[in-house]
Amino acid sequence: MNNQPTAFLNYPQAIIDIGGLRHNLQQVRKLAPYSQIMAVVKADGYAHGLEGVVRSLSTEADAFAVSRLEEALMLRQAGHRYPIVLLTGVGNKEELQLAAAYHLTPVIHDVIQLDLLRQSLVTTPLAVWIKVDTGMHRLGFPPERVTEVIASLRCCQPVASIMGLMSHLANADQVEDSYTRQQLEVFNNISAPGLARSIANSAAIMTYPQAHLNWVRPGIMLYGVSPFTHCTGMDMGLKPVMTLKSCLIAIHRLCAGDKVGYGITWTCSKPTIVGVAAIGYGDGYPRHAVSGTPVLVNGYPVPLIGRVSMDMITLDLDHQPTAKVGDPVVVWGERLPVEEIAHHAATIPYELLCQVTARVPRIWNK
């Protein structure tokens, strides 16, 4: 990628694998060969870098989806001309005017948005999706109102076309889930002749082929991460896209009884080689990662010890006695799944990816 940020070798870096991104999208194609792909790139491309993700997938995806208007505008202003869907739609007339001016496709999920369209004087008609609440109870019209909503939109001067109906599955990461089947039944029973349909997220793409329909919406799987708790993305044939790495900046030889870190939560049970790596919760590494969480030093696993600091973590290097200052440290990536780190931090991999902070440069690996 052009305009790579400056990356100082003793600071954290997020290495982004373009080939991995494209491989993962091709896995979506294999799983849903008859569906179009709306690549979900919200939250700055799950913190991988929005524009870089879109640029890398521009010849592969059929459309892109974001949550916030500013992300869509950034893509348009950077010259991207692909279809861009606003998953939460627009909230006022100014946002509607911008969506129309920049040829964005908002999702209409509330009567307030319908009223905005009815009252709007925008001169550039735009396409829209309709969000249906099939059981998640976040956004969307009740199924019984869809016919009325379609009729209302077709009478709105600012609406050039209705792309289709969209819904979201609440529990698709549970295989053979009765609630998921119930949502699919509700969605399929809605009468909307001629309109496309989209309900499959990453989990449904992988395990519910009956949910693929006209459009699928892969999110987390594009980044090589599993939506399931029982396996990793690599187990599912995906390639991790982000490798979060740093290096050792200090090494100490401590005595039995010496204590490490804030709160002195870890005590050396014997003479111990302790390494300090330049990464912490200020970079997005989870503060709640427990002692014993694996970290790779020179490609080999060593345990995290003590509490995570803002800028540093401490490691037990007894099994890497020849490690030296400057040696590479990987906290997640190809040989250390982010799903495993999420387990040790009692969270989900989505959160770990999305909380990698702006001070960590994204380095695009072709």
N, C-alpha and C positions, 0 to 999 in steps of 0.2 A: 504494500500500500504506500502511496505517496504521503508526504508530510508526517512521517513517523515522529512521535514525541521523543524528546531526549530521555534516555534511560541510563541512569548511573548504576554501575555494576553492583554497588553495595546496597542498593535500595530494591524494594520489591518490584517485580514486573509481572504483568499478565500476558503470557504468550498466547496468541489467538491463532489457531490452525485453520486456515482457509480451506484446505483440503478436507479436513474433518467436517466442517460445515456442509460442504457440498456432498460429501459421502452420506451424511445423515439425511439430507433432503432426498437423495436418491433412494435411501431406505424407505422414506415415506412413499415415494413413487412406486416402489415394489409392493408395498403393503396395500396401497390404494390406487391401483393403476388406472381406474376409470373415473377418478375424482380430480378436480382442480385443487391446487394447493394455495391456501392463504397462510403465508409464513408469519407467525406471531413474533414481532420484534419489539414489543412494548418494554418499558423500563430500560431504555437504552440498549435494546437487544439483550435483555437479561444481563445487563452490565458488561457485555462484551464489546460494545461500541456500535451504536445504531447504524451510522452511515456505512461503516465497514461491513457489517453483516448484510445490509441491503445490497451494497455493491457486489459482495461476494456471491449472493444468491440471485442477482438480477436476471440472469439468463435461465434460472431454474424454477423460480416460483412464479405463480400466476397472479398473485397479489400479495400485499403486505398489510399487516394489521398492527395498529398502535392504540394505546389508551388515551393519550393526551394530544390535544391539538398542536401544542408546540413541537412535538416530535414530528408530526406530519408536515408542519410548515418547514421545519429544518430540512427534511428530505426534499421537499419541493424546491426550496431555495438553493439546495446543493445541486439541483439539476436533475433529480430523479423523476421520471415521468410514469412510473409504473402505477397501477391501481393501488390506492392506499385507503384502507378502511379504518374509520374512527370507532373503536369498539364501544365507547361510552357516549358517542354522539356529540351533540352540541348543546350548550346550556343557555345561550342568549342570542340575540339577533346579530351581535357583532361576530360571534363565533360562526354563526350560520353564513354570514356574508363572506368570511374568510374561507370557509369550507367550499363554498360555491366558486369563489375566485380562484382557488387553488385546485379545483377539480378533485376534491376529496369525496369519499363515500361514507357519510355518517350512518351509524346504526340508530334507528328510532325505537326507543323502548318505553316512552312515557307520553301521556297525553299533553304534557307541557311542551314537549318537542313537536307534537302534532300542531298545537296552536301556533308555535313559532313559524312553522311552515305555512300554515293558512294565512298568517298575517304578514308574511315576508314580502318584500318588494324586490328581492334579488332578481337580476336580469339574466343570470347564467344558471339554468336549471341543472340539478345535480341528481345523481343516482343515490338510492338509499337501500339499506337492509332493514328488515323488521325483526326486532328481538322478541322472542316468545318465552314466557316463563313456564317451563314444563315441570318444575318441581324444585329448582334450586332456591327460588324466592329471593333473588337479588335484583336483577333487572328484567324487564320484559312485560309484555301484555299477556293477560290471561288467554289461554287458547280459545275460549269462546268469543273473544273480542276481535280475533284476527281478521275475520271477514269484513267487519266494520272498519277496521284500521286500513285494510287494503283499499276499500272503496274511498275512504277519506283521502288517502295519499294520492290516489289516481285523480282526484279532483283538485289537487294542489298545483298551482301554476309553477312553483319552484322545483317540483319533482319531475325529472326527465324520465326516470324509470325506477321500478322496484326490482332490485337484484334478486331478492329472495327472502326466505325466513331463516332465522338463526336462533339457536338455543345453546344452552351449556349444561353439561352433565356434572352432577354433584358428587358422584361416587364411582366414576369409571375406573379408578385405580384398584377397585375390588373386582376380581375376576368373577364372572357369572353372578353378578349382583342383581338382585330382584328389583331394586329401586332404579337402576340404570335401565333395565328392560322396560320398566313402567314409564320412564321418561321417554324412551324411544317410541313406545306405543302411542303415548299422547301426541308426540311430535308428528308421527306418521299419519295419525288420524285427522290432522288439520287439513281442511279442504282449501287448497290454494293452487288451482290449476295453472301450469305454465311458469311457476316460480321455482327457482333453485332452492335447495335446502342445505344447511350446514349445522352440524351438532358435534362432530367428532374432534375431541382434543387429542393430545398425544396418547393418553392411556387408551382411548377408544380406537384410535388408529391401529394400535398394536393388538387389541384383544376383542374388539367388537366390529367385525367387518360389516355387519348389517347397519352400522352407524355411519359408514363412509359417505353415502349419498353423493350429492353433486360437488360439494366442497368439503375438504378437511382443513383443520386449523392446527397444525403442529406448533407447539411452543417448546417446552423443555427438551423434547427429544432432538430438536435441531441442534442443540448445544451439547449433545452426546450424553445426556443424563436421563436416567430412568424415572418415570413417574410412579414407579412401584417401590414399596419398601423392602420387598423380598429379593431384589436383584439390582444389579448396576446396569448402566447403559451399555457397557462393554459386553455384559452377559446377553444383551439383546441385539448385538451386532452393530452398535453405535460407536462412534469415536469421540472421546472427550475433546472439546474444542479449546477450553481454557486450561492452561497450566499456570498456576500461581507459584512463583518462585522468588527466592532471595538468596542470601548467602550468610555464612558465618562471619561475624564481626569480632568475636572474642571467644577465647577458650580458657577455662580455669580448671585447676586441679583442686578439688575440695576434699576435706577430711570427713570421716564418719561423724555424724552429728551436726554438720553444717546445714544451714537452712537456706532455701532458695525462694526468692520472689516475694511479691506482696502477700501479706497475711501469713507469711512463713508456713505455707500449707504443705510444703514438701521438704523432707529431711533426708539427707544422705545416710543410708544404712551402712555404707562402707566408703572407702576412698573412691571418689567418682570424678570422671572427666565431664565437665559441664560446658556445653557450647551455647553461645548466644547468637540467635539469628535475627536479622534486621527485618522483622515483620510483626505486626500486632493488630489489635482491634482497630487502630486508626487507619489501617489499610483494608480492613474487612475480614481479617482472620477472627473467628468467633471467640469472644472472651470466655465463653462457657465451655470451651473444649477442655476436657479433663486430663489430668496427668495420665499418661499412657497412650494418648492419641498419637497415631503414627505420623512421622515426618520422614521424608527421604533426605539423607545426606550422602552425597556422591552416589545416589541411586539406591542406597540401602536404608531400610527402615530403622529409625531410632525413636524412642518415646519422648513425647513432650513431658516436661516436669514443671511443677509450680504453675502459678497463675499467668495467664496471658496479659502482657502489658500493652500500652498503647502502640509502642513502636518495636517491641521485642518479644521473643519467646525464648525459653531456655530448654535445652535438650540434654538428655543423658547420652553421652558419647562413648560409654564403656565398650560398646560393640563396634565403634569406629575410632579406635585409639590413635590412628594416624591422620585423622581429620585435622585440617589447618584453617586458619583465618582465610576467608575468600572462597572456600569450597562451596559448591552450589547446594541449596536447600530447596526442596519442592514440598509445598504443603498440600497441594492437590493437583491432579493432572493424569497423564496417561497411565502411569504405573501406581497411582494412588487415587482411587475414585473419590470424587467429592461426596458421593453418597456415604462413603465410609466415615469421612470427617463429620458429616452432618449427624450420623448416628452417635459419634462420640460427644458431639455438642448438643445433643437432644433437640435437634431442629430438623429442617428439611433442606435438601440441596438447593431448591429454588432460592431460599433466603440467603444461603451462603454466596451464591453467584451474584445476586442482586445487591448485596451489601459491600462488594468490593468497591473501594472508594475512588474518587476522582484523582487522588494523588498517586495512584498506581498507574503508570503508563501502560497502555495496551500496545503490544508489539505484534504486528501482523506477520505471520510466518507463511510464506507462499509455498 
